[in-house]
Amino acid sequence: MIRESELILNPDGSIYHLNLKPEQVATTIILVGDQNRVARISAHFDTIEHQVQKREFCTHTGTYKGKRLTVISTGIGPDNIDIVINELDALFNIDLETRQPKKELTSLNFIRFGTSGSLQADIPVDGFVLSSHGLGMDNMLHSYRDIHQVTEKEIEDAFIKHTNWNEHKGRPYIVACGETLKKKLLTSEVFEGITGTAPGFYGPQGRVLRLAVQDSELNNKLHNFKYNNFRMTNLEMETSAIYGLSKLLGHQAVSLNVIIANRANGTFTKDTKQAVEKLIVFGLNQIAKNV
Ligand code: R1P
């Protein structure tokens, strides 16, 4: 039995941070960073059956073209992903009455609709990137025991060597996307590659305002890193954590990002709202058709 201090429920029986009960969540879940993006996605739904918000975690569940979907905001960063994926998994795979893991597990689909910075000049602002892998520079996954079962050690070692990675920043971890889900979402208009997940927006992504960074060449090294047919396409703050926890828990995850900044040529999208809207329309249609 999982104790009350470990699996925290609110007085109404909902799970602690997300404020959700099992019947309020669909098995296909869209994850976004920005809480205001949730209503922009559910504005496309045919119906909305449930809405709730606690802190940065805003959730709408409804149907799109007849398919039941949940969209939830994670806020920024891998630490929030730890909360969101664990609590969503618990809603399906732990009996909240008996506080025991269920014998029959439900596998969920997690699809991130995010914004991101491109590391390659030929992946332009307003373009879409599907993350073949999440490359975590954030350390979150190292708190879990069995990560070697889901991480790609050979690519990690090649990356550590290529970047001369500073061990004080912890070992980068790499996890592949959910292959079955990827096949349902990828089209020829989407770039594919390794997405770097950073534990911060400025220094951890090589942005210098007033503080010097530990490795001023890091973004160049990321730009040049290749492994077999894959290169690093983009940088953001959630994908590796989503991929790592999803795989450990037996779920499928794919991250789709629209590029709003191009770090290689210094450009920024003319209209962030429009760029995100384009991704929403593309992503929802792919889900309705194929997932
Ligand atoms: C930083 O501005 C935030 O934007 C990106 C990063 O991953 C980080 O969360 O994604 P979202 O627009 O999905 O939040």
Boltz pocket constraint, residues with backbone or C-beta under 6 A from the ligand:
constraints:
  - pocket:
      binder: B
      contacts: [[A, 32], [A, 33], [A, 34], [A, 75], [A, 76], [A, 77], [A, 113], [A, 114], [A, 115], [A, 116], [A, 201], [A, 235], [A, 236], [A, 237], [A, 238]]
      max_distance: 6.0
